[in-house]
Amino acid sequence: MPDLGIDTIAFAAARREEYVPLSALPGAADLVPPERLAAAGIPLSRLMVRIPEDDDVDVTAQVLAALGPPALPQPLFFVRSGPLRDPNVAALAGLVHRSGWAGEDVGLTHLDELGGTAVFGLLEWAVETEATAVICDEPLFADAAGGHPRFAAVGVRLRRGAAALTVSGCGEGKPALTGAHRFTGRGPCDAWLAFCAALAEGVVADGERVLLHTRGPLREGWLSLLAVDVAALRLVPASAAPVTASLLGGRSG
């Protein structure tokens, strides 16, 4: 089967303020599974939890709109880092309805930090010709010592055969491949956003390998990409905010 490649990347990031200390919600700590608390990697004394609001920024819808409709119907893979903002809302169904998506849709949740890297192992197996994948990170928990967290989403158009970027490999654990550029972050979108900032700055050149590395509280994952034709890659910010490293995340390598 031909290699899996990427022609388009859309992205959005927005700082959020609707978090309150977990201690301010009586009995809330007893309702959250211990595994979720451990996965947050935040001391209980600093742990904040998100309270959904009606005007929450829907970064996923922004990214899907920025990508635009595909020329032909294709599958949509919706990858969430954790649970839904609102347990009473079917996020994927709503997204498909609002966007008028033509094609099959698949939802994946609770991948946490691996949602933007190791998930490509599934995509390499599942994508037949063309598909769209949207990776969404809306943290349930935040660290009071780290300032306001952000919602983030990255959307990619995938295809078999010649493409601007080619997927070289991915996996869980320490990276098995190296690259001329390495982008590291804690959340599933962090390394992607840093990569987008580098692309906007013209840092990545044809023929170079790029390593996206995510290291969370419990697990780490990686994704290796080969830059084949950077000029042909469509890079689409989903908002009017400038593409800067301060908003999108740091860069290493």
N, C-alpha and C positions, 0 to 999 in steps of 0.2 A: 504494500500500500504506500502511495506517495507520502512524503513528509507533511506534517501539519504546520501550517504557516499562519501569520497574522498580517493583515493588510491595513487595519484601522484600529486605533485606540482612542476611546473617549473617556473622560474622567471628570469627577466632581468631588469637591471637598468643602465642608461647611462646619464652622465651630458651633458647638451646641452648649446650652446653659441649663437644660431641664434635668439637672441631677441634684439629688438631695442626699445627705448622709444616711446610710442604712440605719444608723442608730436612731434617726428621727422617725422611723416607721416601726412602731411597737410590734414585735413578733415577726417582722419581715425576715430576719436572719434565720428563723426556724423554718421558714417556708421555702428557702432557697436550698437546693441540694448541695451538700458539702463539696461535691466535685466541681460545681460551678464556681463556688467561692474559691476553691483552690486554683482553678484555671485562671481566675482573675489576677492572681499573683500580687494582691494588694493587702496590706495589713488591715484588719477589721477596723482599727481606729481611724483609718483614712478612707475607708471604702464608701463610695457614693453609688447610688443606683438611679437609673434613668426613669423618669416619670413621663410617659407619653403625653404629648400635647396635640391639639387639633391642627396647629400650624407647623408641625414637624416638617423640616425640609426633606423632600423625597428625592434623595440624590440618585436613586436607581432610575426613577422616571426621567430625571434630567439627562442621565447618561444615555438611556435608550432613545430619547428624543434627539440627542446630539448625533448618535449613530445614524439615525434616519432609517426608513424602511428598506429592507433588502430588495434587490431587483426581483427575486423569486422567493416564494415561501421557503423557510428554513427553520430548523429547531432553535429554540431559545433555552439556554441553560442559566438558571438563576441561582447563584451561589451565595448564601448568607453565612456570615461568620458565627452567628448564634441564633437565639430564638427571635420571634417577631417582636416588633415594638409593642404591638397590641395583640394579645393572644386571641382576641375576638375577630381579627381581620385575616382573611386569606390573601396574603400579600401578592403571591404570584398570580392568582386569579384576577385580582384588581389591576395589576400591572398589565396583564395581557388584554383585559377588557378596555382599559383606558387608552392603550397604545394601538389597539386594533391589530395586534400581532397576527400575522398569517403564517401558521406552521405549528408544529408540536412544541410543547413546553415541558421542561423538567426542573423541579426545584430540589436543591440540596441545602441542608441546614446543619448547624452545629459543627462545622469543620474548623471553627475558630481560626487559629493562625495559619492553618494549612489551606485555607480556601483560595488563596491566590497563587499557590505554587504546586503542591502535590496533587491538587485536583486535575491538573493537566494530564495526569496518568489516565484518568477516566475519559477526559476529552479526546485524547489520542486514540482511545479505543472506540468511543461513541460517535465521533464525527465522521460521516461518510464522505460528503463532498464539501458542503459549506454549513456554517452555523454561527450563532452569536452567543457569547457568554458574558454575563454581567456579574461581577463580584462585588458584593455589598458588605460594608462593615459599619454597623451601628452599635457600638459597644453598650452592653447592658450595664457594665460597671465602669467606674472611673476612680482615679486616685486624686484625693483632695489636694495632694502636694504637687500635682502635675498641671494644674490649670484646667481650663475647659477642654474637654475632648472634642473630637470632630467625627462627623459622619463622613464616610467616603465611599465612592463607588468607581469601579473601572469596568469599561465594556470593551470587548475585543471582537472583531470580525475574523472568523477562522475559515480556512480553506485548505483543501488538499492540493499539493503541487506548488508551483512557483509562487512566492509571496515575498513581501518586504522583509519580514522576520520569519525565521524557521525555528521551530521547537527542537532543541537538541537532546533534551532529557529533563527529568524531574524526579523528585522523590522525597521521602521523609527522612529526617536525620541530618547529619552534617553533609554539606555539599560534596557530591562525588565528582564534580567537574569544576574547572576554574574558568575565569573570563578576564578580558582586558578591563572590564568595568564590573564592579560589584556593588549592588544596592541592597542595603539591609534595613529591616524594620521589625517592629513588634507585631503589628496587625497585618491582616491578609492583603490590604491595599497599600501599605506603607512603601514597600520596595517598588511597587508599580508606579506610585506617584513620584517617587524620587527619579525613577527611570524616565518618566514623562518630562520632568524638569530638565534632565540632562539632554533629552532629545530636542527640546525647545531651544536649548543653549547651543546645539550643534556639536555636542561633545562626542557622540557615538558615530563611528565611521564604518563604511562598508567593510565586510570581512572580519569585523571584531565580534568576539563572543561576549555576551552579557549574562551575568549571574544575578538573579533575583533571589534573595535569601531572607527568610522570615524566621525569627527566633522569638518564640513566646515564652510564657512562664513554664509551660510543661513540655512543649514540642518545638521542633524546628523543621522547616521544609525548604526546598530549593527548586528553581526552574532555570534552565539554561537556554538562551536564545542566541541565534546567529543572525547578525545584521547583514542581510543580503543586498538590499537596496533602500537605504534610509530615506533618500529623496522621494521614493514612491510611497512611503508610509504616510497615511493620513492620521494626523494627531489633532484631536478635537476637544478643546476645553468645553465643558457643558455649562459654564457660567461666564459672566463677563469679567470675573476676577483674573488678574494676570497670573501667568504660570511662573511661580517663584518657588525657590527651595524652602523659604520660610513657611509657606502654606502647605506645600506638598510633602515636605520631609527632607531630611538630610541625605547626603550621598557619600559613599565611601568607595574606594578603589579607583 
